[in-house]
């Protein structure tokens, strides 16, 4: 693709660096942005700068927050004895969208995937163990994708914490095997949370 401007090419490179966006789509988006006014482009750019400056990760669970601790962890009406373990922030948003879960979360920031070079040390696992050790946790829900990698991660977490006085459960298989959690519809996901089962190992 021969682009007759290094500035457009640089913009295309930046957009194409986002996951799931090829160079043709990136070029289409860049050309659309070119038609916006300078003030609109500044507002567009500023939104990302402000996001980077002001959005943090919760020091307790790893969820997104604009303060040191997220609103879910700060909420005393939530059941802090139940921790739902998820792969990433999109899963928190998906489960919260069902309005059927009243516990708290722990975001791993990925799942164990040797093919991708991701091992346990690359994930937010040690802080989960510390939470189980330091607060009164009755149940851990493994709400990970119904894939081999998700199941491997759940089993690893179970092995690491089976000595603690805590129940382990997983989503009921209303979430199809091989699917990623954030793509499940609200009703299926809600039923999977409500009808969770003891973790099978």
Secondary structure, DSSP 8 states (H G I E B T S, - for coil): ---S-HHHHHHHHHHHTSTT--HHHHHHHHHHHHTS-HHHHHHHHHHHHHHHHH-EE-TTT--EESSSS-HHHH-TTSEEEEEEEESSHHHHHHHHHHT---EEEEE-SS--BGGGTB-GGGSS-HHHHHHHHHS---EEEE---SSHHHHHHHHHHHHHHTTSS-EEEE--TTS-TT--GGGS-HHHHHHHHHT-EE---
